[in-house]
Every structure is written in structure tokens, then in C-alpha cells.
């Protein structure tokens, strides 16, 4: 069930102008070089998520099956400015947005954590990345699911 | 921190204006912070890549003790710097979310403690 939510989030991010081919589901794709290394795009978004944990809403008298899914979004760029721009586009796309997933009532995504942009020295060439964490609460319309 | 925790913290902020309630809530916050700290440290130790974090995770009570900050303190443990990398991941590594998991595991206990704190405070005030 959680993959449907992931697909909705990935689809939303792929609507960002200029990033339609540069949003990855946990494993960035690149071009293999003659020396065996993989050259990744100079900017991209990589999405990690968990499978969701049960989290009843204490204020709504514990509706059945409500889960919290967490998304860690890595926004990568060739420079700090690139990474920041990608991260800002990601935040604009996701914050307060509610996915439409068949069979589920999804609440609005909340922006829980924003980690400062950092330089990744181990990549050649060095790249920059920012991490933003979003929570999504979702409840199956059929509580037996 | 989850959305539920934000809402709960907001509610607690209102309730804790009453001094008799505040001390009980502070005790619930501190005990939960201690558990989250221990849980996070435990997960780091169980991770093969972070055994040298030692006791890197610490907690500080903030304000009047009605909120707590739990996290890696610079200089505490040989791998304190690795904690953030493990928590949120990097270009080369997926996030592990140990801190978030440690917090989630204690949410129910925390809510239960706050309920107990409210009952104790009401009894002490002669309202129950």
C-alpha cells in the first residue's frame, strides 16, 4: 500500500520544471564511464521513504489504520546554489500538498526537518546536497486493509 | 519531531501555565527524553558502522523543562559527526532514521505519562 503513496510523491516531484527525468526512487541513475565509475546528473532529487508506522490520531479518537510515512528528500546540485534551488522547488511542491491515493485519505504533507546544504567531498566532482524530511499521515478508507 | 508531538507540545504549553501541572509534565518530558536518548544510542551501537559513537546522544531540558532537545552533542563520542549522516543520509547513503524511530517508539509512553501527570496534578489540587 505504501508504494502507491510513494508513486504519488515521486509523480508530484517529477512535475517540477526541469526535474521530470531527475527524480529517483532511492537509487540515482547515471551514465557508466569507461573507467567503471558512474557519472550522475549534476542535479537531481533522490527520495527515500519508510513503509509507514501505525500512528492513531489522539485528537480524532484513534481512527483505524492511520499511518505515518516519512520521506527523506535529498536535493543534489553541482553547487550550493544549485542544491538550494532544487530543495526550494521540492519544498514548494510538497509542503501542504495532499496526495490523491485510491482507497486512502491522505493528510497534507508536513515539513518536519531541513538539514543545511552540505558538500559531499567523496563524489568526483564534489557535489552539494540538502536534506528535507516530510511526514505524511494516511488512513485507509476501509479500516480492514 | 512528528506533527502529533508538535500539537501535543502546544497543548502542554497551555496546560503547563498552571504551576501544579507543570512539574508533573516536566517529569514526563524528562523521562521520555531519557528513554529516547537511550533508544537512539542503542540503535547507533547496534549499527555496525557507528559503534564508536559511544554515548554521543544526549538530551537537554529546555525552558521550564516542558520541552527537551535530544541529539548528538559535538565532542561527545568519537563519531558524533556520523550521527547526522546516519539520521538523514547523504548522497552515498540512505537515511537510517534512528532518532526518529527512537522518538516514535516512545510516543505512546509519553502520552500515557502526560495523562498520568494530569491526573496527579488534579488530585494534588483537590479537583479529583
HADDOCK unambig.tbl for C-alpha pairs under 7 A between the chains (distance, minus, plus):
assign (segid A and resid 48 and name CA) (segid B and resid 94 and name CA) 6.93 0.50 0.50
assign (segid A and resid 72 and name CA) (segid B and resid 88 and name CA) 6.86 0.50 0.50
assign (segid A and resid 112 and name CA) (segid B and resid 1 and name CA) 6.71 0.50 0.50
assign (segid A and resid 112 and name CA) (segid B and resid 2 and name CA) 6.97 0.50 0.50
assign (segid A and resid 129 and name CA) (segid B and resid 91 and name CA) 6.87 0.50 0.50
assign (segid A and resid 131 and name CA) (segid B and resid 88 and name CA) 6.79 0.50 0.50
